Amino acid sequence: MMPLSMMNVGDGSSIKKVSGKEDVRQFLETLGFIPGTKVRLITKNAGNVIVGIKESRVAISREMAMKIMV
């Protein structure tokens, strides 16, 4: 298991765990970051990431990406 932010561009994986405070977990859940969901890292930009999830692209900060374990 590793944080989403540590994945290489183009790599895909499935979400194992989402950590953080309750409000952070709920926010990420509304974006589709739910354990078992497949994700693909599209690009990194100054630590922030763009992720392909559920046929959408979502941009999240490095701090948020560190809370998502794949």
Secondary structure, 3 states (H helix, E strand, C coil): CCEHHHCCCCCEEECCEECCCHHHHHHHHHCCCCCCCEEEEEEEECCEEEEEECCEEEEECHHHHHCEEC
